[in-house]
Amino acid sequence: MKFITQACKITLIVLFMLWPVTAVAEEVNKISYSDTAWVLVSSALVMLMLPGLALFYGGMVRRKNVLSTLMHSFVPLGVITIQWVLFGYSLAFGNDIGHFVGDLSKVLYMGIDYKTLSGTIPEYLFSMFQLMFAIIAVALISGGMAERVKFKSYIVFIFLWSTVVYDPLCHWVWGGGWLGDMGDLDFAGGTVVHISSGTAALAAALILKPRRGFPGRLMIPHSLPLTLLGAGLLWFGWFGFNAGSSLAADELAVLAFTNTQIAAGAGLLGWLAIEFIKSGKASALGGASGIVAGLVAITPAAGFVEPLWAIVIGFLAGIICFYAVVMKMKVGYDDSLDVFGIHAIGGAWGALATGLFVTIGGTGFLAGNFKQVWVQLLGIGAAGAYSFIVTYFLIILIDKTIGFRVDDEDEEMGLDTSQHGETGYNLV
């Protein structure tokens, strides 16, 4: 009898101790409708960045290639969506394999239904939000190969690149991989999206060689109004890109939203200032480029720094990216739409600045935590090197099998006609 009494007491104590844990678990797994609504809106905002990018890029190419350039931003909405559902999401966010890539446990969304939660939002929604990042990453690369590639080869490339480059990198940082385990800070994709796409664009530009007539022939943008409109849409959509990465309608989302606006404005002013100092004029193309440079740089830091540092990050991004773009002409590679100079360099500066100025959700250089700076540098180097090397060999493989670059006649004619059988402008 005494034994039974003691056993009951122990059982009651254990149950009492477990009760708070059970209550917390139920609270964490409960859906938040406000968070769900915000991430739904944010996903749509990031999707809007694709037509924004299409206009931004489309205005910078020559008239004969405008439709082709627009298509390079639109077709990933189909290709990467299907790849993501088939296995891309599982490779990025499935159960970890060697801290390198996810397994195939979530292929075709196996084990997930409309009630399955990821934190406080449905996992379907988390997957769709992350899908938009995967789409825009491959679309960004197209600027490095604009005006000279076969459309069918581009489709094959983005499918394979997302599989062997983007999905593993996403897992490294956000899916339980080795960079995330080391403490690499990337709030919304400075490393995962911008460094990876920027270095991939450089690899493409080097392998595919310059466009016919580059750099001697003038290849001026055919419609800067389109480019400015695209920059405005990118700025608008970037609020979802950064603030949505909080995955909740909370204070962190507000901070990221605030920093996004500030850094974009500072990037605009930084680029125009250095451009005016160097040439005596502040161009519309420079203004659009400065906006994007500021947005790229604040992306990894958006939820980690105070607004004062967003000014510093954005303004310096405008200046740093300006010089990176100028360097292209001196080195001689034909990154058609300056993807490496703005996205890789801007993303690298933003990732480093995160380690320097982080005071929210972590500590960095300002608090004497030099380790965070080294971790950020490691993330920059690893992501850039991996993306560049794998992309380099991937493009060579495609070029040697089905061909990647169009022939001289088709390039001279323009890709709108040779690849799509259409023209962007039919006015006489």
C-alpha positions in Angstrom: 0.0 0.0 0.0 2.8 2.3 0.9 4.5 1.5 -2.4 1.3 2.4 -4.3 1.0 5.7 -2.5 4.6 6.7 -3.3 4.1 5.7 -6.9 1.0 7.9 -7.2 2.9 10.8 -5.7 5.8 10.4 -8.1 3.3 10.1 -11.1 1.5 13.3 -10.0 4.8 15.2 -9.7 6.0 14.0 -13.1 2.6 15.0 -14.7 2.8 18.4 -13.0 6.3 18.9 -14.3 5.3 18.0 -17.8 2.2 20.1 -17.9 3.9 23.4 -18.7 5.8 21.7 -21.5 2.6 20.3 -23.0 0.9 23.7 -22.7 3.8 25.5 -24.5 3.9 22.8 -27.2 0.2 23.4 -27.9 0.7 27.1 -27.9 3.6 27.0 -30.4 1.7 24.6 -32.7 -1.4 26.8 -32.8 -2.0 28.7 -36.0 -1.8 32.5 -35.9 -4.3 34.0 -38.4 -2.5 37.4 -38.3 0.8 35.8 -39.1 -0.8 33.8 -41.8 -2.4 36.8 -43.4 0.9 38.8 -43.3 2.9 36.0 -44.9 0.2 35.5 -47.6 0.5 39.2 -48.5 4.3 39.0 -48.3 4.4 36.0 -50.7 2.3 38.0 -53.2 4.6 41.0 -52.8 7.7 38.9 -53.6 5.9 37.4 -56.6 5.3 40.9 -57.8 9.1 41.4 -57.9 9.3 39.1 -60.9 7.4 41.5 -63.2 9.3 44.3 -61.5 12.6 42.6 -62.4 11.4 41.9 -65.9 10.7 45.6 -66.5 14.0 46.6 -64.7 16.0 44.3 -66.9 13.8 44.7 -70.0 14.3 48.5 -70.2 18.1 48.1 -70.0 18.5 45.9 -73.1 18.2 46.8 -76.7 14.8 47.0 -78.4 15.3 43.8 -80.3 15.7 41.8 -77.1 13.1 43.2 -74.8 10.6 40.3 -75.0 13.3 37.7 -74.6 14.6 39.5 -71.5 11.0 39.8 -70.1 10.5 36.1 -70.7 13.7 35.2 -68.7 12.1 36.7 -65.6 8.6 35.2 -66.3 9.4 31.6 -67.2 10.9 30.8 -63.8 7.4 31.3 -62.4 6.5 28.1 -64.1 9.7 26.1 -64.2 10.8 26.6 -60.6 7.3 26.3 -59.2 7.1 22.7 -60.6 10.6 21.9 -59.6 9.9 23.1 -56.1 6.9 21.0 -55.6 8.5 17.9 -57.2 11.6 17.9 -55.0 13.1 21.4 -54.6 11.3 22.2 -51.3 12.4 18.8 -49.9 16.0 19.4 -50.9 16.0 22.7 -49.2 13.8 22.0 -46.1 13.7 18.2 -45.8 15.4 16.2 -43.1 19.1 17.1 -43.0 21.6 14.9 -44.8 25.2 15.6 -43.7 24.4 19.3 -43.1 24.5 19.8 -46.9 21.1 19.1 -48.3 17.6 17.9 -47.3 16.4 14.4 -48.0 13.4 13.4 -50.1 10.9 13.1 -47.3 8.8 16.1 -48.6 8.8 15.2 -52.3 5.5 16.2 -53.8 4.6 17.5 -50.3 4.4 14.1 -48.8 3.3 14.1 -45.2 1.9 17.7 -45.5 -1.7 18.7 -45.7 -3.5 22.0 -45.4 -3.6 21.7 -41.6 0.1 21.0 -41.2 1.9 23.9 -39.5 5.4 25.4 -39.8 5.6 27.5 -36.6 2.4 29.6 -36.5 1.6 29.4 -40.3 0.5 26.5 -42.5 3.5 24.7 -44.1 2.0 25.1 -47.5 2.3 28.9 -47.0 5.8 28.7 -45.7 6.7 26.6 -48.8 5.1 29.1 -51.1 6.9 32.0 -49.5 10.2 30.2 -49.9 9.3 29.3 -53.4 9.2 33.0 -54.4 12.8 33.3 -53.2 13.9 30.4 -55.3 12.2 31.9 -58.4 13.7 35.3 -58.1 17.2 33.9 -57.5 17.3 32.2 -60.9 15.6 35.1 -62.6 18.4 37.4 -61.4 21.0 35.4 -63.1 19.5 36.1 -66.5 20.9 39.6 -66.4 24.4 38.2 -66.7 23.6 36.4 -69.9 21.1 38.7 -71.5 20.9 39.2 -75.3 22.8 36.0 -76.3 21.3 32.7 -75.0 18.9 30.1 -76.4 15.6 30.1 -74.6 15.3 26.3 -74.4 18.8 26.1 -72.9 17.9 28.8 -70.4 15.0 26.7 -69.2 17.2 23.6 -68.7 19.8 25.8 -66.9 17.4 27.3 -64.4 15.9 23.9 -63.6 19.3 22.3 -63.0 20.8 25.4 -61.2 18.0 25.6 -58.7 18.4 21.9 -58.0 22.2 21.7 -57.6 23.0 25.3 -56.4 20.1 27.1 -54.8 18.4 24.3 -52.9 21.6 23.1 -51.2 22.6 26.7 -50.3 19.1 27.4 -49.0 19.5 24.3 -46.8 23.0 25.4 -45.6 21.6 28.6 -44.1 17.9 28.1 -43.4 17.2 24.4 -43.6 19.4 23.0 -40.9 22.7 23.0 -42.8 26.2 23.7 -41.7 26.2 27.5 -42.2 23.1 27.9 -40.1 24.6 25.7 -37.4 27.7 27.9 -37.3 25.5 31.0 -36.7 25.6 32.6 -40.1 23.1 35.5 -40.1 21.0 36.0 -43.3 17.6 37.5 -42.5 16.1 37.5 -46.0 18.6 36.1 -48.5 21.7 38.2 -49.0 23.8 35.0 -49.1 21.2 32.5 -50.2 19.7 34.6 -53.1 22.0 37.6 -54.0 25.5 36.3 -53.6 24.6 33.0 -55.2 22.8 34.5 -58.2 25.5 37.3 -58.6 28.4 34.9 -58.8 26.4 32.6 -61.1 25.9 35.5 -63.4 29.6 36.2 -63.4 30.3 32.5 -64.3 27.8 32.7 -67.2 29.3 36.0 -68.5 32.8 34.5 -68.5 31.9 31.3 -70.3 29.4 32.7 -72.8 31.8 35.5 -73.8 30.7 39.1 -74.6 27.9 40.1 -76.9 28.8 40.8 -80.5 30.5 44.3 -80.6 31.1 44.5 -76.9 32.6 46.8 -75.6 33.1 48.9 -78.7 29.5 49.1 -79.9 27.1 51.3 -78.0 24.5 49.1 -76.2 22.5 51.7 -74.5 19.2 50.9 -72.7 16.2 51.2 -75.0 13.7 52.3 -72.4 14.8 53.8 -69.1 11.2 54.6 -68.1 10.6 50.8 -68.1 13.7 50.4 -65.9 12.6 53.0 -63.4 9.1 51.5 -63.3 10.7 48.1 -62.6 12.9 49.6 -59.9 9.7 51.0 -58.2 8.0 47.6 -58.3 11.1 45.9 -56.9 11.2 48.4 -54.1 7.5 47.8 -53.3 7.8 44.0 -53.5 11.0 44.1 -51.3 8.9 44.9 -48.3 7.4 41.4 -48.5 10.9 40.0 -49.3 12.4 41.4 -46.1 9.6 42.1 -43.7 7.9 38.8 -44.6 11.0 36.9 -43.6 10.0 37.4 -40.0 7.3 34.9 -40.8 5.1 36.7 -38.3 3.2 40.0 -38.0 5.4 41.2 -35.2 8.0 43.8 -34.1 10.7 42.1 -36.2 8.7 42.5 -39.4 8.2 46.2 -38.6 12.0 46.6 -38.1 12.8 44.9 -41.3 10.2 47.0 -43.1 11.7 50.2 -41.7 15.2 49.2 -42.6 14.2 48.3 -46.1 12.8 51.7 -46.8 15.7 53.5 -45.2 18.5 51.5 -47.0 16.8 51.8 -50.4 16.6 55.6 -50.1 20.2 55.7 -48.8 21.4 53.5 -51.7 19.7 55.8 -54.2 21.5 58.9 -52.7 24.8 57.1 -52.4 24.9 56.1 -56.1 23.8 59.5 -57.3 26.3 61.2 -55.1 29.3 59.3 -56.4 28.0 59.4 -59.9 27.7 63.2 -59.7 31.2 63.5 -58.3 32.7 61.3 -61.1 30.7 62.6 -64.1 29.0 65.8 -63.0 25.6 64.2 -63.7 23.1 62.1 -61.8 21.5 59.6 -64.2 18.1 57.9 -64.0 19.8 54.5 -64.6 22.2 55.3 -61.7 19.2 56.1 -59.5 17.5 52.8 -60.3 20.7 50.9 -59.8 21.3 52.6 -56.4 17.8 51.7 -55.2 18.5 48.0 -56.0 22.0 48.2 -54.5 20.5 49.5 -51.2 17.8 46.9 -51.2 20.2 44.0 -51.8 22.6 45.2 -49.1 20.0 45.5 -46.4 18.4 42.1 -47.2 20.7 40.0 -44.9 20.7 42.6 -42.1 17.0 43.8 -42.2 15.9 42.2 -39.0 19.3 42.4 -37.2 20.3 46.1 -37.2 19.0 49.4 -36.0 17.7 52.0 -38.5 20.9 54.1 -38.1 23.0 51.3 -39.5 20.5 50.8 -42.4 21.5 54.3 -43.6 25.2 53.4 -43.5 24.6 50.0 -45.2 22.5 51.5 -47.9 24.6 54.6 -48.6 27.8 52.6 -48.8 26.1 50.0 -51.0 25.4 52.7 -53.6 29.0 53.7 -53.7 30.5 50.2 -53.5 28.2 48.8 -56.2 28.9 51.9 -58.4 32.6 51.1 -58.4 32.0 47.4 -58.9 30.0 48.1 -62.1 32.7 50.5 -63.4 35.2 47.8 -62.8 33.4 45.6 -65.3 34.4 47.8 -68.2 38.1 47.8 -67.0 38.2 44.0 -66.6 36.3 43.4 -69.8 33.7 40.8 -68.9 30.2 41.3 -70.3 27.8 41.0 -67.4 25.1 42.5 -69.5 22.9 44.0 -66.7 25.4 44.3 -63.9 24.2 41.4 -61.8 27.6 40.6 -60.3 28.4 44.2 -59.5 25.1 44.9 -57.7 23.8 41.6 -56.4 27.0 39.6 -55.6 29.0 42.6 -54.3 26.0 44.3 -52.7 25.0 41.0 -51.1 28.5 40.4 -49.8 28.7 43.9 -48.4 25.3 43.4 -46.7 26.3 40.1 -45.2 29.6 41.5 -43.9 27.7 44.6 -42.5 25.4 42.3 -40.7 28.3 40.9 -38.8 29.6 44.4 -38.1 26.4 46.1 -37.0 24.1 43.4 -35.6 22.6 44.3 -32.2 19.2 42.6 -32.5 18.9 38.8 -32.3 22.7 38.5 -31.9 25.9 40.4 -31.4 28.7 41.4 -33.7 31.7 43.7 -34.1 30.0 46.5 -32.2 29.7 44.3 -29.1 33.2 42.9 -29.5 32.0 39.6 -31.1 34.6 39.3 -33.8 33.6 35.6 -34.3 30.4 36.7 -36.0 32.3 38.7 -38.5 34.4 35.7 -39.4 31.3 33.5 -39.7 29.8 36.1 -42.1 33.0 36.1 -44.2 33.0 32.3 -44.3 29.4 32.3 -45.5 30.2 34.9 -48.2 33.1 32.9 -49.4 31.5 29.5 -49.3 28.3 30.6 -51.0 30.1 32.6 -53.7 32.6 29.9 -54.4 30.1 27.1 -54.5 27.7 28.9 -56.8 30.5 30.1 -59.1 32.2 26.7 -59.5 29.0 24.6 -59.9 27.5 27.1 -62.3 30.7 27.3 -64.4 30.6 23.5 -65.0 26.9 23.4 -65.4 27.0 26.0 -68.2 29.8 24.2 -69.9 27.8 20.9 -69.8 24.8 22.5 -71.3 26.8 24.3 -73.9 28.6 21.1 -75.0 25.3 19.1 -75.3 22.5 21.2 -76.5 24.3 24.5 -77.0 23.7 27.6 -74.8 24.6 30.6 -76.9 22.7 31.6 -80.1 24.7 31.9 -83.3 25.9 35.2 -84.7 23.0 35.6 -87.1 20.3 35.1 -84.5 22.1 37.4 -82.1 22.3 40.1 -84.7 18.7 39.7 -85.6 17.6 39.8 -82.0 16.3 37.2 -79.6 12.7 38.4 -79.8 12.5 37.3 -83.4 14.9 34.4 -83.4 13.8 32.7 -80.1 10.1 33.8 -79.8 9.0 34.8 -83.3 7.7 38.1 -82.0 8.7 41.8 -81.6 8.3 43.9 -78.6 7.2 47.0 -80.6 5.1 46.9 -83.7 4.5 50.6 -84.2 5.5 52.0 -87.6 
